[in-house]
C-alpha cells in the first residue's frame, strides 16, 4: 500500500473543523477522493507526476518493439487505458484512499529493475527454448498517484464547498 499523509496547515485546519463539528467525514472524504482520482487520471493524460516532473519517456527498445508490432500510443502509461480506467477511490469517516487496480500500476508508480520479478522460461512460437527476465528491462518510476501542490490548494476549497452546502442547522 502507498500511503500519503498531508502535513498542510490549511488542509489540516479544514479537516479538524469538520471533524469537531460533524464526527463522520465520509461525505467530504468522498468528494476529496473523487477529485484526487480525477487529477490522477489527468496526470496520466498529461504525463506529469504529482511533483510536476514529466514522466520518463519510453525507451528506444520499447518504441522499436511497438513499431515491429505496428502499435502506436500516446505518451507513457497509455498502452491500453486500463490503468487510467482502473483508478478508484475509497473513503470512510476519517480517511480517503486513491489507487489503481491495474496489474501494472505499482510498477508504473514505483518503477522496477530488470528481473525484479524473476524470469520466464519456456518455448517460443517456433518451439525453441526461451528465457527472458521479468520485466525484460528496467522500468523507470512514473508516479501518477499522489498529491500535488495544486491538490493541496484545492482540498480546503472542496471541504468549504461541502460544508457550505449543508443546511444551516447542521453547519452551526
QUIRAZI-V65612 format. One record per pair of residues at least 24 apart in sequence whose C-alpha atoms are under 6 Angstrom apart, sorted by the first residue. I is the first residue (numbers start at 1). J is the second residue. D is the distance in whole Angstrom. If there is no record, write none. Layout:
BEGIN
i = {I/I}
j = {J/J}
d = {D/D}
END
This chain:
BEGIN
i = {11/14/24/25/25/26/26/29/29/30/33/33/40/40/41/43/49/49/50/50/50/51/55/108/108/109/109/109/110/111/111/111/112/112/113/114}
j = {156/156/93/93/94/92/93/91/96/91/89/96/144/145/84/144/143/144/146/147/148/148/142/141/142/141/142/143/141/139/140/141/138/139/138/138}
d = {5/6/5/5/6/5/4/6/6/6/5/6/6/6/6/6/5/5/6/6/4/6/5/6/5/5/5/4/5/5/5/4/6/5/5/5}
END
